Amino acid sequence: MILVGGANVYPAEIEAALEEHPKVTSSSAIGLPDDDYSNIIHAIVQTVERVSIGALDEFLRSRLAKYKLPRSYEFVAEALRGDDGKVRRSALHAARVAKSV
């Protein structure tokens, strides 16, 4: 669970909405530290072909409440899920927080 400005946001809900997009093959939503909101939602996305952030934002607006929308995106080529089909959110989070320090 990600705490965003006092509201609970479930990463699986964001990931499910992202993965409804025809160009998205896999995704992970993590919370990154933020001074104003406690955390912001950061979406890590693997796609089959290039898609713009604007297109993803527009796609998600009809599926998620405004406070659940990702504030930042990162596009990756490597698979986000292990052989067991699970996303390793804690490892993804740790790697992104370590980069920002």
NUVO-608361 format. One record per residue (C-alpha): x, y, z; residue in three letters; chain. Coordinates in steps of 0.5 Angstrom, whole numbers, plus 500, padded with zeros to 3 digits. Example, Ala and Ser with C-alpha at 12.3 -4.5 7.8 and 13.67 -1.06 7.14 Angstrom:
residues 2
<rec><c1>525</c1><c2>491</c2><c3>516</c3><code>ALA</code><unit>A</unit></rec>
<rec><c1>527</c1><c2>498</c2><c3>514</c3><code>SER</code><unit>A</unit></rec>
END
This chain:
residues 101
<rec><c1>500</c1><c2>500</c2><c3>500</c3><code>MET</code><unit>A</unit></rec>
<rec><c1>502</c1><c2>507</c2><c3>498</c3><code>ILE</code><unit>A</unit></rec>
<rec><c1>500</c1><c2>513</c2><c3>503</c3><code>LEU</code><unit>A</unit></rec>
<rec><c1>499</c1><c2>519</c2><c3>499</c3><code>VAL</code><unit>A</unit></rec>
<rec><c1>497</c1><c2>525</c2><c3>502</c3><code>GLY</code><unit>A</unit></rec>
<rec><c1>493</c1><c2>521</c2><c3>507</c3><code>GLY</code><unit>A</unit></rec>
<rec><c1>490</c1><c2>517</c2><c3>503</c3><code>ALA</code><unit>A</unit></rec>
<rec><c1>491</c1><c2>509</c2><c3>502</c3><code>ASN</code><unit>A</unit></rec>
<rec><c1>493</c1><c2>507</c2><c3>495</c3><code>VAL</code><unit>A</unit></rec>
<rec><c1>494</c1><c2>500</c2><c3>493</c3><code>TYR</code><unit>A</unit></rec>
<rec><c1>499</c1><c2>499</c2><c3>487</c3><code>PRO</code><unit>A</unit></rec>
<rec><c1>496</c1><c2>493</c2><c3>484</c3><code>ALA</code><unit>A</unit></rec>
<rec><c1>490</c1><c2>498</c2><c3>482</c3><code>GLU</code><unit>A</unit></rec>
<rec><c1>494</c1><c2>502</c2><c3>479</c3><code>ILE</code><unit>A</unit></rec>
<rec><c1>498</c1><c2>496</c2><c3>475</c3><code>GLU</code><unit>A</unit></rec>
<rec><c1>492</c1><c2>493</c2><c3>473</c3><code>ALA</code><unit>A</unit></rec>
<rec><c1>489</c1><c2>500</c2><c3>470</c3><code>ALA</code><unit>A</unit></rec>
<rec><c1>496</c1><c2>501</c2><c3>466</c3><code>LEU</code><unit>A</unit></rec>
<rec><c1>496</c1><c2>494</c2><c3>464</c3><code>GLU</code><unit>A</unit></rec>
<rec><c1>489</c1><c2>495</c2><c3>460</c3><code>GLU</code><unit>A</unit></rec>
<rec><c1>493</c1><c2>499</c2><c3>455</c3><code>HIS</code><unit>A</unit></rec>
<rec><c1>494</c1><c2>495</c2><c3>449</c3><code>PRO</code><unit>A</unit></rec>
<rec><c1>502</c1><c2>498</c2><c3>449</c3><code>LYS</code><unit>A</unit></rec>
<rec><c1>503</c1><c2>496</c2><c3>456</c3><code>VAL</code><unit>A</unit></rec>
<rec><c1>506</c1><c2>489</c2><c3>457</c3><code>THR</code><unit>A</unit></rec>
<rec><c1>508</c1><c2>490</c2><c3>465</c3><code>SER</code><unit>A</unit></rec>
<rec><c1>508</c1><c2>495</c2><c3>470</c3><code>SER</code><unit>A</unit></rec>
<rec><c1>510</c1><c2>497</c2><c3>477</c3><code>SER</code><unit>A</unit></rec>
<rec><c1>507</c1><c2>502</c2><c3>482</c3><code>ALA</code><unit>A</unit></rec>
<rec><c1>511</c1><c2>504</c2><c3>487</c3><code>ILE</code><unit>A</unit></rec>
<rec><c1>511</c1><c2>510</c2><c3>492</c3><code>GLY</code><unit>A</unit></rec>
<rec><c1>517</c1><c2>515</c2><c3>492</c3><code>LEU</code><unit>A</unit></rec>
<rec><c1>518</c1><c2>520</c2><c3>498</c3><code>PRO</code><unit>A</unit></rec>
<rec><c1>515</c1><c2>527</c2><c3>497</c3><code>ASP</code><unit>A</unit></rec>
<rec><c1>516</c1><c2>533</c2><c3>502</c3><code>ASP</code><unit>A</unit></rec>
<rec><c1>508</c1><c2>535</c2><c3>501</c3><code>ASP</code><unit>A</unit></rec>
<rec><c1>505</c1><c2>528</c2><c3>500</c3><code>TYR</code><unit>A</unit></rec>
<rec><c1>509</c1><c2>524</c2><c3>504</c3><code>SER</code><unit>A</unit></rec>
<rec><c1>509</c1><c2>519</c2><c3>497</c3><code>ASN</code><unit>A</unit></rec>
<rec><c1>508</c1><c2>520</c2><c3>490</c3><code>ILE</code><unit>A</unit></rec>
<rec><c1>506</c1><c2>515</c2><c3>485</c3><code>ILE</code><unit>A</unit></rec>
<rec><c1>512</c1><c2>513</c2><c3>481</c3><code>HIS</code><unit>A</unit></rec>
<rec><c1>510</c1><c2>508</c2><c3>475</c3><code>ALA</code><unit>A</unit></rec>
<rec><c1>515</c1><c2>503</c2><c3>472</c3><code>ILE</code><unit>A</unit></rec>
<rec><c1>512</c1><c2>501</c2><c3>465</c3><code>VAL</code><unit>A</unit></rec>
<rec><c1>515</c1><c2>496</c2><c3>460</c3><code>GLN</code><unit>A</unit></rec>
<rec><c1>511</c1><c2>497</c2><c3>453</c3><code>THR</code><unit>A</unit></rec>
<rec><c1>511</c1><c2>493</c2><c3>447</c3><code>VAL</code><unit>A</unit></rec>
<rec><c1>512</c1><c2>500</c2><c3>443</c3><code>GLU</code><unit>A</unit></rec>
<rec><c1>513</c1><c2>507</c2><c3>445</c3><code>ARG</code><unit>A</unit></rec>
<rec><c1>508</c1><c2>510</c2><c3>448</c3><code>VAL</code><unit>A</unit></rec>
<rec><c1>508</c1><c2>518</c2><c3>451</c3><code>SER</code><unit>A</unit></rec>
<rec><c1>507</c1><c2>520</c2><c3>458</c3><code>ILE</code><unit>A</unit></rec>
<rec><c1>501</c1><c2>524</c2><c3>456</c3><code>GLY</code><unit>A</unit></rec>
<rec><c1>497</c1><c2>518</c2><c3>452</c3><code>ALA</code><unit>A</unit></rec>
<rec><c1>498</c1><c2>514</c2><c3>459</c3><code>LEU</code><unit>A</unit></rec>
<rec><c1>495</c1><c2>520</c2><c3>463</c3><code>ASP</code><unit>A</unit></rec>
<rec><c1>489</c1><c2>520</c2><c3>459</c3><code>GLU</code><unit>A</unit></rec>
<rec><c1>488</c1><c2>513</c2><c3>459</c3><code>PHE</code><unit>A</unit></rec>
<rec><c1>489</c1><c2>513</c2><c3>466</c3><code>LEU</code><unit>A</unit></rec>
<rec><c1>484</c1><c2>519</c2><c3>468</c3><code>ARG</code><unit>A</unit></rec>
<rec><c1>478</c1><c2>515</c2><c3>466</c3><code>SER</code><unit>A</unit></rec>
<rec><c1>480</c1><c2>509</c2><c3>470</c3><code>ARG</code><unit>A</unit></rec>
<rec><c1>483</c1><c2>512</c2><c3>477</c3><code>LEU</code><unit>A</unit></rec>
<rec><c1>481</c1><c2>517</c2><c3>482</c3><code>ALA</code><unit>A</unit></rec>
<rec><c1>486</c1><c2>523</c2><c3>481</c3><code>LYS</code><unit>A</unit></rec>
<rec><c1>490</c1><c2>522</c2><c3>487</c3><code>TYR</code><unit>A</unit></rec>
<rec><c1>492</c1><c2>515</c2><c3>485</c3><code>LYS</code><unit>A</unit></rec>
<rec><c1>495</c1><c2>518</c2><c3>478</c3><code>LEU</code><unit>A</unit></rec>
<rec><c1>502</c1><c2>517</c2><c3>477</c3><code>PRO</code><unit>A</unit></rec>
<rec><c1>506</c1><c2>523</c2><c3>478</c3><code>ARG</code><unit>A</unit></rec>
<rec><c1>512</c1><c2>520</c2><c3>474</c3><code>SER</code><unit>A</unit></rec>
<rec><c1>514</c1><c2>515</c2><c3>470</c3><code>TYR</code><unit>A</unit></rec>
<rec><c1>520</c1><c2>511</c2><c3>468</c3><code>GLU</code><unit>A</unit></rec>
<rec><c1>520</c1><c2>506</c2><c3>462</c3><code>PHE</code><unit>A</unit></rec>
<rec><c1>524</c1><c2>500</c2><c3>462</c3><code>VAL</code><unit>A</unit></rec>
<rec><c1>526</c1><c2>494</c2><c3>457</c3><code>ALA</code><unit>A</unit></rec>
<rec><c1>527</c1><c2>489</c2><c3>462</c3><code>GLU</code><unit>A</unit></rec>
<rec><c1>521</c1><c2>484</c2><c3>465</c3><code>ALA</code><unit>A</unit></rec>
<rec><c1>518</c1><c2>487</c2><c3>472</c3><code>LEU</code><unit>A</unit></rec>
<rec><c1>515</c1><c2>480</c2><c3>474</c3><code>ARG</code><unit>A</unit></rec>
<rec><c1>519</c1><c2>474</c2><c3>476</c3><code>GLY</code><unit>A</unit></rec>
<rec><c1>518</c1><c2>467</c2><c3>474</c3><code>ASP</code><unit>A</unit></rec>
<rec><c1>513</c1><c2>466</c2><c3>479</c3><code>ASP</code><unit>A</unit></rec>
<rec><c1>509</c1><c2>472</c2><c3>476</c3><code>GLY</code><unit>A</unit></rec>
<rec><c1>510</c1><c2>477</c2><c3>482</c3><code>LYS</code><unit>A</unit></rec>
<rec><c1>513</c1><c2>484</c2><c3>482</c3><code>VAL</code><unit>A</unit></rec>
<rec><c1>518</c1><c2>485</c2><c3>487</c3><code>ARG</code><unit>A</unit></rec>
<rec><c1>516</c1><c2>492</c2><c3>489</c3><code>ARG</code><unit>A</unit></rec>
<rec><c1>521</c1><c2>493</c2><c3>495</c3><code>SER</code><unit>A</unit></rec>
<rec><c1>527</c1><c2>492</c2><c3>490</c3><code>ALA</code><unit>A</unit></rec>
<rec><c1>524</c1><c2>496</c2><c3>485</c3><code>LEU</code><unit>A</unit></rec>
<rec><c1>523</c1><c2>502</c2><c3>490</c3><code>HIS</code><unit>A</unit></rec>
<rec><c1>530</c1><c2>501</c2><c3>494</c3><code>ALA</code><unit>A</unit></rec>
<rec><c1>533</c1><c2>502</c2><c3>487</c3><code>ALA</code><unit>A</unit></rec>
<rec><c1>530</c1><c2>508</c2><c3>486</c3><code>ARG</code><unit>A</unit></rec>
<rec><c1>531</c1><c2>511</c2><c3>493</c3><code>VAL</code><unit>A</unit></rec>
<rec><c1>538</c1><c2>509</c2><c3>493</c3><code>ALA</code><unit>A</unit></rec>
<rec><c1>539</c1><c2>513</c2><c3>486</c3><code>LYS</code><unit>A</unit></rec>
<rec><c1>536</c1><c2>519</c2><c3>489</c3><code>SER</code><unit>A</unit></rec>
<rec><c1>540</c1><c2>520</c2><c3>495</c3><code>VAL</code><unit>A</unit></rec>
END
